[in-house]
Amino acid sequence: MARRTEREERVTICPRCLGLNIQLYMGGSLGKLYKCIDCDYLGPVVIETTFEEYAKLLREREAEEARRLAEGHGIPTG
């Protein structure tokens, strides 16, 4: 069997903030709940992907935020 490289390793990420600090909060016969330490997301849905796809997702998100700022939308407020 072929060994997985670091880039092929699976990561679990938060669907709200795309953070990696997601933990199993509760699990049982009826399903699982996950909690994100970064944004306090609590829910049954997480994203499981490869590290390479995760890095691509982050780059796309950064590009989208840059476009919004350039257009005058999504300006962060304190």
N, C-alpha and C positions, 0 to 999 in steps of 0.2 A: 504494500500500500504506500502511496506517495505521501511524503510528509508535507504538512501545510507550512507555507512561509508566513512571515509576520504580516504581509499584506493580505493574505487569504484568511487570517484569523477573523472570527465573527465578533462583532461588537453589538451591544444593546444600548440604544440611545432613546432619549426622551422625545416624544413627538411634539412637545410644546417648544422647548428651548434648544433641542438637539444636543443636550449635555450628556456626558458619559456617566454622571453620578446617579444612576438609576438602580434602585434596589427592589428586591421582592419584598413587598409589604405584608401581604397575606396570600396564602395559597391553600387550596383544599380541593375537595371533590367538585365544587361548583365553579372553580376557575381561580385565576390569580389576579392580584392587584399589585401594581408597581408604584413606587414613590420616587420622585426626583428630588434629590437633596438641593439642587441648584434653584429650581423654580417652584417647588412644592406641588408639582403635578401629582395627582393620585388617580390612577385609572387602570383599566385592563389592557390598554393598547401601548405597545412599545414597538420600536423599529429595530429589527435585527438585520444586520447587513455586514459586509466586509469592511475592513479598515479603509481600503482603497475607495470604495463607494461612499463611505462616510466623509473622507477628505474631499471628494468631489462635491458632495452635498453642501459642505461648509463653504467651499469656494463659490458655488452658485448662490448661496445665501448672501455672502459678502458682496458679490457683484450686484445682486438685486438691491441690497441696501444702499450701495453707492449710486445706483441709478435713481432710486427714490430721492436721495439727498440732492443729487444734481438737478432733479426736476422740481425741488422745493417741497416734496411730500415726505412724510415720515420723519420730520425733523424731531430729534429727541427733545423732550421737555423734562425739566427737573422735577 
